[in-house]
């Protein structure tokens, strides 16, 4: 038994443990009350001005087993979804704008789940009010009709506006926009509109009033700020007219006339009056109170005053009739009235218009013939005009005026009573011009002034003009521009000029002539104005491309006009390019270009613009040429003599090129030249260039300027062959210079000996005659050396350019030589003496001069040239100086 009890207890404990281990509880929300922002959103309130995207609440709950929970939020089917929840954090966000006035309560289904159990609750969220709605007027539009005799302070209308907001934002008060002429006031709470105390309405002054009423709410918060909203409406208040104004006459003062032809019953004048109450006017009754003397009557309804007797029976010339206009009341009683005066004058009948008369009676047209341009102020005496009006008094008063070209003529007198003689005077002489028209026409008008009929008369004034020579020929243009191709045949037309003379007959005929510095090559037809080239001439743009001269147009009396003609000769491509020579010799140092040049004698581009090109080269494909400058240079890959020899397969490294020069004209011309180019390296090239350049540089030796003509023939060939052995060429040049110096010394010695024997100068006396500064030294065509620029000794000068720089006119022959002084020994410490020259001038010894110049040039060369070039130049200089010193020692 005990064993069974133990068994049952054990089973119970196992069952209890199993039951507790398998239990699972549902999650739940915290209920923190309606004022909390955490929980299940039950009774949660949110303001309608909350911005979209704002986090408004946090769903908060837990699971008894501490399992993680997730949240959900849904809405009933068909309803608008305003919120969204994050399932993990429970953050609730507003996703739609709220409007309390449309929906003030939102039903929301919230849920919480731990994955196994889900709890769903339906909660209500209340939308609280914000002041976002302005007041709205009811019963618009406001149109009110009130009588004008409404008493001040009377209520005339109640304005009503509704604000859908709650609290203070839903309360409405009223006021009127202020105006200095306001006649109304409104109660701020009830909206009752009244006539302002002390103000009255007047239909005749202001029949309609426009009043602006403002409805304002009590204000409230909106999006965190206090705001007050208003609405406005315009009230139209129509004032109804009341019978409170008397009638009044319209168009006063009144005047009437009785004429000599009037008959009894004739209408004299009609008066008119109307009720001052225009909204509801009463009929008007007319009557005459006084002044009619029984001869005038009035229609009581229309107000027409008529004559009751014949004009001949009237005893006064002026009548003042008092007329009364009365309102007819409801019972045909005469009520308010107005009185006016009608003035009636008895006058003569204006039955005669003005009339113009000539010498033979009434006339409507007056004509005269005269020359143009009479002086201003002159009276046109050819007109005999009289004007007359047969009426009397004011009926015979009229004005005269001329209708036609403005301010050309004027008429005197301008105001006439009964009759006057008409005088026409010239006012603007330029308007009387035959060229503007051979005939001038005017209208002479006579118009009555103070009569109702305003009778008038018209006469034609015709002036026939005779022409005078009052104009000069005038060209159609101040200047004429012509363009003529060059080489046009003689007699070619250039331009046609035109001048006009408005005068008639011979005065209007024009003859043309030309004159001026540029007119010799041109001629003009005297009547047609056609300018052409002379038959014997042909214009050449290269000689002269611009001409200008004057053209003269003259009439038969010598009056003339001038114009200027500008002629441009258009350049034609009639000259081909030309090289100085068809066979050119050039020496090129590797890395340095050589240049060829051609000249085109045309005057303008593109005819004289030259393009260079290599037509043929032997060997080929080694040179480039600049198409604009003509510079020829080796291809970039040729940088040494080894490459050149590999291309030519020859030792002399010579090229023969055919260079073409072509202009850019149309048609285009071209010419070619053969260019032989000898290529050498830098050092050898400089030596050859230097030696070749000796032929182009003058040198002064013993006062004699020795210049060298361009080397040609054997000498040039020798130097070209000696380019590989420059010392040989240098030795030859040194020998030639030494021979020349020796010849010079011998000539000087001979002259000196001859002068000594003639006893012109005593032995103990020395006379030194200095050469004038402006005298030029003799110029011998002999090889000499002169160092001007260290870079010049490496250049080959253009022979033709040197010839152009050489003066063309012969120099004046120097004076005969003077006797030199007797020879003497020079001491070592003495200053070097002057040596007599062939020209008779004394200069310092050339050794010292050359030594000083050589030292300066050696310094310059050391700065600018390399060591090899400096050594070569120094060696050449020293050898030349040594030869000169030896020659000088032989002289002494």
Helices and strands as residue ranges (DSSP letters): H 2-22, E 28-29, E 38-39, E 44-47, E 55-59, E 61-62, E 70-75, E 83-85, E 91-94, E 105-113, E 118-128, E 136-137, E 142-147, E 155-158, E 161-162, G 167-170, E 172-176, E 184-186, E 192-195, E 208-217, E 220-222, E 225-227, E 230-240, E 248-249, E 254-258, E 267-270, E 273-274, E 284-290, E 296-298, E 304-307, G 311-313, E 318-328, E 334-346, E 355-358, E 361-362, E 365-371, E 385-388, G 393-396, E 397-403, E 409-412, E 415-417, E 419-426, G 429-431, G 434-436, E 439-448, E 456-466, E 474-475, E 479-485, E 493-496, E 499-500, G 505-508, E 511-515, E 522-524, E 530-533, E 546-554, E 560-570, E 578-579, E 583-589, E 594-595, E 598-599, E 610-618, E 623-625, E 631-634, H 641-648, E 654-663, E 670-680, H 682-693, G 694-696, E 699-701, E 704-707, H 714-721, G 722-724, H 726-757, E 779-781, G 792-794, H 799-805, E 835-836, E 842-843, H 846-864, H 867-891
